Amino acid sequence: MSTETTQPYFKRHIFFCLNERKNNEACCAQHNAQAAFDHCKARVKELGLAGPGAVRVNKAGCLDRCAGGPVAVVYPEGIWYTYVDPSDIDEIVESHLKNGQVVERLLTPEHLGR
């Protein structure tokens, strides 16, 4: 086994909760989460940030933070965001995914769960 450290396949992942509940319980799908995911994916590609060694934009089922929805989480840092519109997504892409700077104003409050 090699003792050399290797770079991760992706530098960062952003996961968007796209969960939809049929019983009218709070869920991210009620807040245009799919459109936010689509916007993020397009913006990451447009800026040349997509692909191995860079950023991967992923869909996720329920991330169990419904009360803060819509939510997205960036790994490896484990930073949770609540967003409202495409400009919030643009800020996350530019500040965090591109430059590694957390967008403090969009952080999901720690206490919010389901």
N, C-alpha and C positions, 0 to 999 in steps of 0.2 A: 504494500500500500504506500502510495506516495505521501510525503509530508508537505508537499507544495500546496498552497491554497489556490483554489481555482475561482474564477469569476463566475457569478451566477449566470444562468442562461439569459434571464431578463434582469435588468437593474432594478426595475420597479414594476409592480402589478397594481392596477386599480380595478377593484371589483365593485360593480354597481348592483345593488339589490333591485331585482325586477319582479319580485314576488307579488302575486295577485291573490287576494283572499276573496272567496265567493260569498262569504257571509257578512259583508259590509264592515268587517273589522279593518282597522287602520292598516294600510300597506303602501309600499313605495310605488306600486303601479298606479295608484290613485293620484300620484303627483308627477305624472309624465316622466317616470324614470327611464322608460325606453328611449324617449327623445333625448334625454340627457346622455345616456349611453351612446347613442348614435352620434350626437354632437361631439362628445369626447373622442370617440374613435376617429372621426373625420379630422378633428383638430390635431390629434397626435400624429396622424399620417401626414397631414398638410405641413406640419413643422419638422417632419423627418425624424420624429422621435420613436417611431414604431419599429419593432423587430428585435432579434437577438442582440443582447448587450444593451438594450434600451428599454422601452416601455411596452407593456402588454395591457390592453383594455379588455376586461372580462365581464361577462354576465354572471350573476349569482342568483341563487334562490334566496329564501329568507335568511337574512343576516341577524335576525332577532333583535333589531334596534328600531322596531316599528314606530315607537313614540317619537323618534327623531327624524322620521322619514320625510323626504327621500334621503337615503344614505348611500355613501360610497366609502370604501376603505382602501388605503394605499399601503402596500407591503413592499419592502420588508419592515418599514417603520411602524406599521400598525396604527396609522393616523386615520381617524374617522371624520368624515365630512358630512354636513347637511347642506344642501344647496337649494336654490330657488329657481334660477333661470340660467340660460346659456352663458351669460357673463360670469356667473359664479364658476361654471365649468371651465371657461377660458382662464380664469384666475388660478384655479387648481392646476391646470395643465402648465401654464407659463411658470408659476411660482414653484410648485412642488415637483411636478413630473419632470420639468425641464431643468430647473435651477436648484432643487432640493430644499426650498424654503417653505415651511409649513404656513398655510393660510389661516392664521389664528381666528379671524372673524367667522370662519365657516366651520370651525370645529364642532362636532356633535357633543353636547354636554355629557360628561362622564356618567351621570346618573340615569340617563335615558336608556331604557331597555325596550322591552315589548310592552 
